[in-house]
């Protein structure tokens, strides 16, 4: 068994001291590999930059160790039977994928700092924590001895984050004989009765989709922070959620986010942790794992996260539509949808999927993925007269791939959808998954079947609607942040132009109100700084409008059959 001992001397430095003990060695050389990325965020993160002073010892003496790549080390063992590798790790990143040490807690994502012994990844692994005796550990791994955790292999080791402290709160609910543990670290006043009731409801709904649960128990590990934050990451039988501010946890706005991220991450227990793209089975932590099905892994999960809340009665239909409308606003906030498909954007996650990127280059696999998942769900219901839905597709993915430990390809997923819905769904993939066709008409038609409509509304912001540019303003400057292609602004303005006056009036966070008192059909005169040089220009509105807003609403003239379709979709009365 490979053992990982974790200790520290001064928590205020945030440095952990890690010792890996490697027994039963019979090689002259050992290679150690630290992951370059973590599941749930498909970009290289170079965790090795947070390691300090890697040394190796055998029989009480130092032995040679040297780096051979940015995150791989070679140990010359000289045939010693037991090797110790020691190093320090800087644990000061408080988000769903990081690690943190202070005087109150140790929060650890093993993927950040625990090395794999190449060739021995399938052996049992142990974590021993040198922490205060009164500290409790929240983790998906079993605690075999006080402050000692056991993993079946390296993958399970680094896929099982932990929180250790003296102030953890915990409640448990049980469904289908499976315990679901809700852990909270941080200052807040949880309404446990309400939380457990709502969590039970959406968990039950998810279990009904798939039929059974992939693991024996589940742990929601919540870092509730004293400042505004939102992040969640899925793991094999747990999730880490970082959320704040803690004093607002039970207020409607933050509690809605708490429910949404928890439902989303629970759905990942099936979709991604078990129903996994073939390119990621197994994970290769040394570099990029390219895949084109992020719209399944993340997009479908994003759709189901909130969808399970309305189907379970935790959200009202109105609350659910508010969430859908937010998703629509994000999707139509720029023109990237015209330039890259959601499948290509999945492949490019490793390039710039988690950065703003250049203007209008790529779509979000979360946002467009969720909208195309909803479109597919509604189209399947309509095409089969409610005999099939996306539930059927997900259940079959689980039965045919997830349960059997077989990775699926994009062709596997497409063929499964065609089997459920018919050959007519080939155009769905051609147009909306592998292509960049507008989704508005198809989504509107699908919503009509549910007694709903996709409403288009002109943007209330004059600069966006008539001239095609967006701004951000503070007390000092008003700056251009986005420009619609082929708009009046596109031939006159540039990103990061600093607007200082319109029609001779100084702009002081009042651009819209100044424009509201202007005959806009006569155009506007702008003064601005570009690269520190003063410029004057004139903008004329065109016949088009830009940055249209979309929302979903019930149709007042919905028929009885459409209202029944609505009920079958959301499990709520129209």
KEKE-346498 format. One record per residue (C-alpha): residue in one letter; x, z, y. Coordinates in nm, 2 decimals, always signed. Layout:
<dodos>
  residuo       X       Z       Y
        A       X       Z       Y
...
</dodos>
This chain:
<dodos>
  residuo       X       Z       Y
        X   +0.00   +0.00   +0.00
        X   +0.13   -0.09   +0.35
        X   +0.09   +0.20   +0.59
        X   +0.06   +0.18   +0.97
        X   +0.13   +0.51   +1.15
        X   +0.02   +0.53   +1.51
        X   +0.12   +0.81   +1.75
        X   +0.21   +0.87   +2.11
        X   +0.39   +1.13   +2.32
        X   +0.25   +1.08   +2.67
        X   -0.09   +0.92   +2.69
        X   -0.06   +0.86   +3.06
        X   +0.21   +0.60   +2.99
        X   -0.04   +0.41   +2.77
        X   +0.23   +0.34   +2.51
        X   +0.16   +0.38   +2.14
        X   +0.44   +0.43   +1.89
        X   +0.37   +0.23   +1.57
        X   +0.56   +0.25   +1.24
        X   +0.49   +0.01   +0.96
        X   +0.60   +0.14   +0.62
        X   +0.65   -0.14   +0.36
        X   +0.70   -0.01   +0.01
        X   +0.80   -0.20   -0.31
        X   +1.01   -0.46   -0.14
        X   +1.21   -0.70   -0.36
        X   +1.31   -0.96   -0.11
        X   +1.63   -1.00   +0.09
        X   +1.43   -1.11   +0.39
        X   +1.08   -1.01   +0.52
        X   +0.88   -1.19   +0.79
        X   +0.64   -1.00   +1.01
        X   +0.37   -1.19   +1.20
        X   +0.17   -1.05   +1.50
        X   -0.16   -1.24   +1.57
        X   -0.15   -1.48   +1.86
        X   -0.53   -1.47   +1.91
        X   -0.83   -1.27   +1.80
        X   -1.16   -1.38   +1.63
        X   -1.44   -1.39   +1.88
        X   -1.23   -1.54   +2.16
        X   -1.08   -1.88   +2.07
        X   -0.78   -1.89   +2.30
        X   -0.42   -1.79   +2.25
        X   -0.36   -1.44   +2.39
        X   +0.00   -1.38   +2.31
        X   -0.03   -1.01   +2.21
        X   +0.34   -0.99   +2.15
        X   +0.40   -0.97   +2.53
        X   +0.28   -0.60   +2.51
        X   +0.53   -0.50   +2.24
        X   +0.85   -0.31   +2.33
        X   +1.17   -0.25   +2.12
        X   +1.11   -0.37   +1.77
        X   +1.35   -0.21   +1.52
        X   +1.38   -0.18   +1.14
        X   +1.52   +0.08   +0.91
        X   +1.59   +0.13   +0.54
        X   +1.75   +0.43   +0.36
        X   +1.78   +0.61   +0.69
        X   +1.99   +0.34   +0.85
        X   +1.91   +0.06   +1.09
        X   +1.89   -0.29   +0.95
        X   +1.89   -0.63   +1.13
        X   +1.56   -0.76   +1.28
        X   +1.53   -1.06   +1.51
        X   +1.26   -1.27   +1.66
        X   +1.22   -1.62   +1.52
        X   +0.91   -1.73   +1.73
        X   +0.72   -1.57   +2.01
        X   +0.53   -1.34   +1.77
        X   +0.72   -1.35   +1.44
        X   +1.01   -1.14   +1.33
        X   +1.27   -1.16   +1.05
        X   +1.39   -0.84   +0.88
        X   +1.71   -0.86   +0.67
        X   +1.63   -0.60   +0.41
        X   +1.95   -0.63   +0.19
        X   +1.72   -0.56   -0.10
        X   +1.61   -0.21   +0.01
        X   +1.30   -0.09   -0.17
        X   +1.13   +0.06   +0.13
        X   +1.14   -0.07   +0.49
        X   +1.02   +0.09   +0.82
        X   +0.95   -0.12   +1.12
        X   +0.90   +0.06   +1.45
        X   +0.79   -0.06   +1.80
        X   +0.58   +0.05   +2.10
        X   +0.26   -0.11   +2.22
        X   +0.12   -0.09   +2.57
        X   -0.25   -0.01   +2.53
        X   -0.41   -0.05   +2.87
        X   -0.67   -0.32   +2.85
        X   -1.03   -0.19   +2.86
        X   -1.26   -0.47   +2.74
        X   -1.42   -0.58   +2.41
        X   -1.09   -0.73   +2.28
        X   -0.83   -0.49   +2.41
        X   -0.69   -0.15   +2.34
        X   -0.67   +0.16   +2.56
        X   -0.49   +0.50   +2.54
        X   -0.53   +0.79   +2.78
        X   -0.56   +1.17   +2.76
        X   -0.93   +1.14   +2.66
        X   -0.93   +0.87   +2.39
        X   -0.76   +0.61   +2.18
        X   -0.94   +0.28   +2.16
        X   -0.76   +0.04   +1.93
        X   -0.81   -0.32   +1.83
        X   -0.56   -0.36   +1.55
        X   -0.55   -0.74   +1.60
        X   -0.36   -0.66   +1.93
        X   -0.07   -0.47   +1.77
        X   -0.06   -0.45   +1.39
        X   +0.18   -0.69   +1.22
        X   +0.11   -0.87   +0.90
        X   +0.38   -0.86   +0.63
        X   +0.39   -1.23   +0.52
        X   +0.30   -1.28   +0.16
        X   +0.14   -0.93   +0.13
        X   -0.17   -0.98   +0.35
        X   -0.40   -0.92   +0.05
        X   -0.26   -0.58   -0.03
        X   -0.45   -0.26   +0.07
        X   -0.36   -0.13   +0.42
        X   -0.37   +0.22   +0.56
        X   -0.39   +0.35   +0.92
        X   -0.27   +0.70   +0.99
        X   -0.35   +0.84   +1.34
        X   -0.15   +1.12   +1.49
        X   -0.42   +1.25   +1.72
        X   -0.56   +1.59   +1.82
        X   -0.73   +1.77   +1.53
        X   -1.07   +1.79   +1.71
        X   -1.09   +1.41   +1.77
        X   -1.34   +1.21   +1.57
        X   -1.30   +0.85   +1.47
        X   -1.56   +0.58   +1.51
        X   -1.47   +0.28   +1.29
        X   -1.61   +0.05   +1.03
        X   -1.33   +0.15   +0.79
        X   -1.37   +0.45   +0.55
        X   -1.19   +0.77   +0.65
        X   -1.02   +0.86   +0.32
        X   -0.84   +1.17   +0.46
        X   -0.86   +1.33   +0.81
        X   -0.76   +1.07   +1.06
        X   -0.66   +0.83   +0.79
        X   -0.84   +0.49   +0.74
        X   -0.83   +0.25   +0.45
        X   -0.86   -0.13   +0.46
        X   -0.88   -0.36   +0.16
        X   -0.64   -0.61   +0.31
        X   -0.48   -0.72   +0.64
        X   -0.78   -0.92   +0.76
        X   -1.01   -0.62   +0.73
        X   -0.75   -0.40   +0.89
        X   -0.73   -0.60   +1.21
        X   -1.11   -0.68   +1.21
        X   -1.20   -0.31   +1.23
        X   -1.16   -0.16   +1.58
        X   -1.17   +0.21   +1.63
        X   -1.24   +0.47   +1.90
        X   -1.10   +0.82   +1.86
        X   -1.19   +1.11   +2.09
        X   -1.34   +1.45   +2.11
        X   -1.64   +1.33   +2.31
        X   -1.80   +1.07   +2.09
        X   -2.18   +1.07   +2.06
        X   -2.35   +0.92   +1.75
        X   -2.69   +0.85   +1.62
        X   -2.79   +0.66   +1.30
        X   -3.09   +0.46   +1.18
        X   -3.14   +0.32   +0.83
        X   -3.31   +0.00   +0.73
        X   -3.32   -0.14   +0.38
        X   -3.10   +0.14   +0.27
        X   -2.83   +0.03   +0.52
        X   -2.70   +0.29   +0.77
        X   -2.65   +0.15   +1.13
        X   -2.44   +0.39   +1.34
        X   -2.46   +0.38   +1.72
        X   -2.14   +0.54   +1.87
        X   -2.11   +0.60   +2.24
        X   -1.79   +0.70   +2.42
        X   -1.81   +0.76   +2.79
        X   -2.02   +0.95   +3.05
        X   -2.39   +0.86   +3.03
        X   -2.72   +1.00   +2.93
        X   -2.86   +0.79   +2.65
        X   -3.23   +0.80   +2.57
        X   -3.17   +0.82   +2.19
        X   -3.53   +0.80   +2.09
        X   -3.58   +0.47   +2.28
        X   -3.25   +0.33   +2.18
        X   -3.31   +0.39   +1.81
        X   -3.66   +0.25   +1.83
        X   -3.55   -0.07   +2.00
        X   -3.24   -0.12   +1.78
        X   -3.45   -0.07   +1.46
        X   -3.69   -0.33   +1.58
        X   -3.44   -0.61   +1.65
        X   -3.24   -0.52   +1.34
        X   -3.55   -0.55   +1.12
        X   -3.63   -0.89   +1.27
        X   -3.28   -1.01   +1.20
        X   -3.29   -0.89   +0.84
        X   -3.62   -1.08   +0.79
        X   -3.44   -1.40   +0.91
        X   -3.17   -1.38   +0.65
        X   -3.32   -1.17   +0.37
        X   -3.03   -0.93   +0.33
        X   -2.73   -0.79   +0.50
        X   -2.37   -0.89   +0.44
        X   -2.21   -0.54   +0.45
        X   -2.29   -0.19   +0.33
        X   -2.30   -0.03   +0.67
        X   -2.27   -0.12   +1.04
        X   -2.12   +0.04   +1.35
        X   -2.20   -0.02   +1.72
        X   -1.89   +0.10   +1.90
        X   -1.98   +0.14   +2.27
        X   -1.74   +0.21   +2.55
        X   -1.96   +0.31   +2.83
        X   -1.76   +0.28   +3.15
        X   -1.79   +0.43   +3.50
        X   -1.78   +0.09   +3.67
        X   -1.97   -0.24   +3.63
        X   -1.87   -0.43   +3.31
        X   -2.01   -0.64   +3.03
        X   -1.84   -0.76   +2.72
        X   -1.89   -0.76   +2.34
        X   -1.70   -0.87   +2.04
        X   -1.81   -0.91   +1.68
        X   -1.63   -0.77   +1.37
        X   -1.69   -0.77   +1.00
        X   -1.91   -0.46   +1.00
        X   -1.90   -0.34   +1.36
        X   -1.89   -0.45   +1.72
        X   -1.71   -0.33   +2.03
        X   -1.92   -0.33   +2.34
        X   -1.78   -0.24   +2.68
        X   -2.06   -0.18   +2.94
        X   -2.11   +0.00   +3.27
        X   -2.17   +0.18   +3.49
        X   -2.27   +0.46   +3.26
        X   -2.51   +0.63   +3.50
        X   -2.72   +0.32   +3.50
        X   -2.73   +0.27   +3.12
        X   -3.10   +0.34   +3.08
        X   -3.21   +0.16   +3.40
        X   -3.41   -0.16   +3.33
        X   -3.13   -0.40   +3.44
        X   -2.84   -0.25   +3.25
        X   -3.05   -0.14   +2.94
        X   -3.16   -0.50   +2.91
        X   -2.80   -0.61   +2.89
        X   -2.72   -0.33   +2.64
        X   -3.00   -0.45   +2.41
        X   -2.90   -0.82   +2.46
        X   -2.54   -0.78   +2.37
        X   -2.61   -0.55   +2.08
        X   -2.86   -0.79   +1.93
        X   -2.62   -1.08   +1.99
        X   -2.33   -0.90   +1.82
        X   -2.54   -0.79   +1.52
        X   -2.64   -1.15   +1.46
        X   -2.27   -1.24   +1.44
        X   -2.25   -1.02   +1.13
        X   -2.40   -1.32   +0.95
        X   -2.32   -1.61   +1.18
        X   -1.94   -1.63   +1.22
        X   -1.82   -1.33   +1.03
        X   -1.98   -1.47   +0.70
        X   -2.13   -1.81   +0.79
        X   -1.79   -1.94   +0.91
        X   -1.67   -2.28   +1.01
        X   -1.45   -2.43   +0.74
        X   -1.16   -2.45   +0.98
        X   -1.16   -2.07   +1.00
        X   -1.18   -1.97   +0.64
        X   -0.94   -1.80   +0.63
        X   -0.84   -1.73   +0.98
        X   -0.49   -1.85   +1.08
        X   -0.37   -1.60   +1.33
        X   -0.05   -1.78   +1.41
        X   -0.20   -2.05   +1.63
        X   -0.51   -2.25   +1.72
        X   -0.79   -2.29   +1.47
        X   -0.96   -2.60   +1.61
        X   -1.33   -2.65   +1.53
        X   -1.62   -2.85   +1.67
        X   -1.91   -2.62   +1.57
        X   -1.89   -2.36   +1.85
        X   -2.25   -2.45   +1.93
        X   -2.35   -2.31   +1.59
        X   -2.11   -2.01   +1.60
        X   -2.18   -1.90   +1.95
        X   -2.47   -2.11   +2.08
        X   -2.71   -2.03   +1.81
        X   -2.61   -1.66   +1.82
        X   -2.67   -1.66   +2.20
        X   -3.02   -1.80   +2.15
        X   -3.10   -1.56   +1.87
        X   -2.97   -1.25   +2.06
        X   -3.25   -1.25   +2.31
        X   -3.50   -1.43   +2.08
        X   -3.49   -1.15   +1.83
        X   -3.57   -0.91   +2.11
        X   -3.89   -1.09   +2.20
        X   -3.99   -1.15   +1.84
        X   -3.95   -0.78   +1.76
        X   -4.16   -0.68   +2.06
        X   -3.86   -0.51   +2.24
        X   -3.90   -0.77   +2.52
        X   -4.22   -0.91   +2.66
        X   -4.26   -1.29   +2.67
        X   -4.22   -1.26   +3.05
        X   -3.89   -1.07   +3.01
        X   -3.77   -1.33   +2.76
        X   -3.85   -1.62   +2.99
        X   -3.66   -1.44   +3.27
        X   -3.35   -1.45   +3.04
        X   -3.41   -1.82   +2.94
        X   -3.45   -1.91   +3.31
        X   -3.11   -1.74   +3.38
        X   -2.96   -1.95   +3.11
        X   -3.12   -2.27   +3.26
        X   -2.98   -2.19   +3.60
        X   -2.63   -2.15   +3.46
        X   -2.66   -2.48   +3.27
        X   -2.77   -2.67   +3.57
        X   -2.54   -2.50   +3.81
        X   -2.29   -2.79   +3.79
        X   -2.26   -3.14   +3.66
        X   -2.03   -3.08   +3.36
        X   -2.32   -3.16   +3.13
        X   -2.27   -3.53   +3.21
        X   -1.90   -3.53   +3.12
        X   -1.84   -3.35   +2.79
        X   -2.05   -3.28   +2.48
        X   -2.10   -2.94   +2.35
        X   -1.91   -3.04   +2.03
        X   -1.61   -3.16   +2.23
        X   -1.63   -2.84   +2.44
        X   -1.61   -2.64   +2.12
        X   -1.29   -2.82   +2.02
        X   -1.15   -2.76   +2.37
        X   -1.22   -2.38   +2.37
        X   -0.85   -2.34   +2.29
        X   -0.76   -2.53   +2.60
        X   -0.97   -2.39   +2.88
        X   -1.29   -2.26   +2.72
        X   -1.27   -1.92   +2.89
        X   -1.15   -2.03   +3.23
        X   -1.35   -2.19   +3.52
        X   -1.14   -2.51   +3.48
        X   -1.15   -2.82   +3.70
        X   -1.48   -2.92   +3.85
        X   -1.75   -3.06   +3.61
        X   -1.52   -3.10   +3.31
        X   -1.68   -2.91   +3.02
        X   -2.00   -2.73   +2.92
        X   -2.03   -2.38   +2.79
        X   -2.08   -2.35   +2.41
        X   -2.27   -2.03   +2.48
        X   -2.51   -2.18   +2.75
        X   -2.56   -2.54   +2.62
        X   -2.53   -2.41   +2.27
        X   -2.82   -2.17   +2.33
        X   -3.04   -2.43   +2.49
        X   -2.98   -2.69   +2.22
        X   -3.05   -2.42   +1.96
        X   -3.38   -2.35   +2.12
        X   -3.45   -2.72   +2.15
        X   -3.38   -2.76   +1.77
        X   -3.60   -2.46   +1.68
        X   -3.90   -2.60   +1.88
        X   -3.85   -2.95   +1.76
        X   -3.84   -2.84   +1.40
        X   -4.16   -2.64   +1.44
        X   -4.33   -2.94   +1.60
        X   -4.20   -3.19   +1.34
        X   -4.31   -2.97   +1.05
        X   -4.63   -2.83   +1.19
        X   -4.47   -2.49   +1.20
        X   -4.37   -2.50   +0.83
        X   -4.00   -2.49   +0.92
        X   -3.78   -2.37   +1.21
        X   -3.43   -2.28   +1.29
        X   -3.48   -1.96   +1.08
        X   -3.49   -2.19   +0.77
        X   -3.17   -2.36   +0.87
        X   -2.99   -2.02   +0.92
        X   -3.12   -1.88   +0.60
        X   -2.99   -2.18   +0.41
        X   -2.66   -2.16   +0.59
        X   -2.64   -1.80   +0.47
        X   -2.74   -1.87   +0.11
        X   -2.53   -2.19   +0.06
        X   -2.22   -2.11   +0.26
        X   -2.20   -1.75   +0.39
        X   -2.29   -1.57   +0.07
        X   -2.07   -1.79   -0.14
        X   -1.77   -1.76   +0.09
        X   -1.76   -2.13   +0.16
        X   -1.68   -2.26   +0.51
        X   -1.92   -2.52   +0.65
        X   -1.83   -2.84   +0.83
        X   -2.02   -3.00   +1.11
        X   -2.14   -3.26   +0.86
        X   -2.27   -2.98   +0.64
        X   -2.47   -2.84   +0.93
        X   -2.61   -3.17   +1.03
        X   -2.71   -3.26   +0.68
        X   -2.88   -2.93   +0.63
        X   -3.09   -2.98   +0.95
        X   -3.18   -3.33   +0.84
        X   -3.29   -3.19   +0.50
        X   -3.52   -2.94   +0.68
        X   -3.65   -3.16   +0.96
        X   -3.60   -3.52   +0.84
        X   -3.39   -3.82   +0.94
        X   -3.54   -3.83   +1.28
        X   -3.31   -3.53   +1.37
        X   -3.01   -3.75   +1.36
        X   -3.08   -3.85   +1.72
        X   -3.07   -3.48   +1.81
        X   -2.70   -3.47   +1.71
        X   -2.62   -3.81   +1.86
        X   -2.77   -3.73   +2.19
        X   -2.75   -3.35   +2.25
        X   -2.46   -3.23   +2.03
        X   -2.21   -3.51   +2.01
        X   -2.34   -3.68   +2.33
        X   -2.42   -3.59   +2.69
        X   -2.78   -3.71   +2.71
        X   -3.00   -3.51   +2.95
        X   -3.20   -3.24   +2.77
        X   -3.47   -3.20   +3.03
        X   -3.73   -3.44   +2.89
        X   -3.68   -3.34   +2.53
        X   -3.69   -2.97   +2.61
        X   -4.00   -3.02   +2.83
        X   -4.18   -3.20   +2.54
        X   -4.08   -2.93   +2.29
        X   -4.20   -2.66   +2.52
        X   -4.53   -2.84   +2.57
        X   -4.60   -2.79   +2.20
        X   -4.58   -2.42   +2.27
        X   -4.82   -2.43   +2.56
        X   -4.53   -2.41   +2.81
        X   -4.36   -2.63   +3.06
        X   -4.01   -2.69   +3.20
        X   -4.06   -2.68   +3.57
        X   -3.83   -2.85   +3.82
        X   -3.80   -2.70   +4.16
        X   -3.59   -2.81   +4.46
        X   -3.30   -2.59   +4.54
        X   -3.39   -2.35   +4.83
        X   -3.03   -2.36   +4.96
        X   -3.02   -2.64   +5.22
        X   -2.65   -2.71   +5.17
        X   -2.69   -2.75   +4.80
        X   -3.02   -2.94   +4.80
        X   -2.96   -3.20   +5.08
        X   -2.59   -3.23   +5.11
        X   -2.46   -3.14   +4.76
        X   -2.21   -2.86   +4.83
        X   -2.20   -2.49   +4.74
        X   -2.03   -2.21   +4.94
        X   -1.93   -1.86   +4.90
        X   -1.91   -1.64   +5.21
        X   -1.76   -1.30   +5.30
        X   -1.71   -1.13   +5.64
        X   -1.41   -1.36   +5.71
        X   -1.48   -1.71   +5.58
        X   -1.73   -1.95   +5.43
        X   -1.56   -2.15   +5.16
        X   -1.66   -2.46   +4.97
        X   -1.68   -2.38   +4.59
        X   -1.85   -2.69   +4.44
        X   -1.95   -3.04   +4.53
        X   -2.21   -3.26   +4.35
        X   -2.08   -3.60   +4.24
        X   -2.19   -3.89   +4.46
        X   -2.35   -3.65   +4.71
        X   -2.30   -3.68   +5.09
        X   -2.05   -3.39   +5.06
        X   -1.85   -3.58   +4.80
        X   -1.70   -3.82   +5.05
        X   -1.64   -3.58   +5.33
        X   -1.57   -3.23   +5.19
        X   -1.31   -3.08   +4.95
        X   -1.30   -2.77   +4.74
        X   -1.18   -2.47   +4.93
        X   -1.25   -2.62   +5.27
        X   -1.32   -2.33   +5.51
        X   -1.63   -2.39   +5.73
        X   -1.61   -2.24   +6.07
        X   -1.90   -2.40   +6.27
        X   -2.21   -2.62   +6.23
        X   -2.35   -2.81   +6.52
        X   -2.13   -2.62   +6.76
        X   -2.24   -2.27   +6.63
        X   -1.99   -2.04   +6.47
        X   -2.07   -1.96   +6.10
        X   -2.08   -1.59   +6.03
        X   -2.25   -1.56   +5.69
        X   -2.55   -1.74   +5.85
        X   -2.50   -2.10   +5.75
        X   -2.84   -2.14   +5.59
        X   -3.03   -1.98   +5.88
        X   -2.84   -2.20   +6.13
        X   -2.94   -2.51   +5.92
        X   -3.30   -2.40   +5.90
        X   -3.33   -2.45   +6.28
        X   -3.18   -2.79   +6.27
        X   -3.33   -3.14   +6.25
        X   -3.15   -3.21   +5.93
        X   -3.25   -3.58   +5.91
        X   -3.02   -3.63   +6.21
        X   -2.73   -3.50   +6.01
        X   -2.50   -3.21   +6.08
        X   -2.16   -3.17   +6.25
        X   -1.92   -2.94   +6.07
        X   -1.59   -2.79   +6.19
        X   -1.36   -2.67   +5.92
        X   -1.00   -2.59   +5.82
        X   -0.85   -2.79   +5.54
        X   -0.50   -2.69   +5.44
        X   -0.48   -2.49   +5.77
        X   -0.56   -2.80   +5.97
        X   -0.87   -2.82   +6.19
        X   -1.11   -3.11   +6.11
        X   -1.45   -3.23   +6.24
        X   -1.69   -3.44   +6.04
        X   -2.05   -3.54   +6.01
        X   -2.28   -3.52   +5.71
        X   -2.59   -3.73   +5.67
        X   -2.85   -3.63   +5.40
        X   -2.93   -3.90   +5.14
        X   -3.26   -3.98   +4.97
        X   -3.16   -3.77   +4.67
        X   -3.16   -3.39   +4.62
        X   -2.90   -3.20   +4.42
        X   -2.86   -2.88   +4.21
        X   -3.23   -2.88   +4.11
        X   -3.35   -2.55   +3.97
        X   -3.54   -2.53   +3.63
        X   -3.75   -2.26   +3.48
        X   -3.99   -2.22   +3.18
        X   -4.34   -2.10   +3.23
        X   -4.68   -2.10   +3.05
        X   -4.91   -2.38   +3.12
        X   -5.25   -2.27   +3.25
        X   -5.42   -2.55   +3.06
        X   -5.26   -2.48   +2.72
        X   -5.49   -2.55   +2.43
        X   -5.58   -2.30   +2.16
        X   -5.36   -2.47   +1.91
        X   -5.07   -2.46   +2.15
        X   -5.13   -2.09   +2.21
        X   -5.11   -2.04   +1.83
        X   -4.79   -2.23   +1.82
        X   -4.66   -2.00   +2.10
        X   -4.76   -1.70   +1.89
        X   -4.58   -1.83   +1.58
        X   -4.27   -1.89   +1.79
        X   -4.25   -1.56   +1.98
        X   -4.48   -1.34   +1.76
        X   -4.66   -1.25   +2.08
        X   -5.00   -1.34   +2.22
        X   -5.01   -1.62   +2.47
</dodos>
